[in-house]
Structures are given as structure tokens and as C-alpha cells.
């Protein structure tokens, strides 16, 4: 199964046992649980960038 690499934004590979994500482009390698935490943090950071600054909030 394919996954998005958090390092190079290329296509990484999730192994058949769903235990490890490996990117053959940049060499990124992480356990699946760690990969989910990395991607969750990236999504939260992206969301924070789109919250407009409004006075009084």
C-alpha cells in the first residue's frame, strides 16, 4: 500500500504487515504508529496555518 512520505512528499510504501513505512526516494523509515503521529502533527500544523487572525478571538 502506498503512503505519503513526510520527508520528501514522495510515495512511500506501507509493508504488508502494516508495521513499517519506508520511502525508497529519501530513505525515510518509521514504524506505522510513529508514522501516524508524524502525519497527525503535520496535519495539525497545516490546519493552524489556515486559521485567520481575527482581533477579539
N, C-alpha and C positions, 0 to 999 in steps of 0.2 A: 504494500500500500504506500502511496506517496504522501509526503508531508512537506510543509514549507520549512526551509532551513532558516532559523533565526539569525544566523551569522551572515549569510550571503544572499538570502532571499531566493536561492535556487531550490531545486526539487531534492528533498532528502527522502530516504527510504525507511519506512517502519517495518521491522522484521516480522516474520510470520507469527512469532510467539507474542507479539505486541509487548516487547520488553525493552527495545532499544531503537533509537532514531539515529541514522547515520547519513551524513552528506558526503558524497564522493567528490563533490566540487571543491569544498574548502576544508574538509576533514573534520567537521563538527561531529561530535558523538556524545550522546547522553542517554540515560535511561528514560523510559517512557514517562514516568512520573515527574522527573526533573524537567523533561521537555515540556510537559503540560504547564508546569509552574513558570517556565521561561516565557511561553507563549501567552499565558494569562497576564503576566506582568507587562508584556509588550502591548497587549490589548488595552489594559488599564491606562497605560501611558498615552496611547493613541487617543483614547476617549477624553482624557484630561486635556489634551491639546485642542480639542474641539469645543470645549465649554467656553462660551463667550464671557468676557469680563464685563460684569454689569455692576454699576455702583449700587450699594444698598443690599447686595445679596451676600 
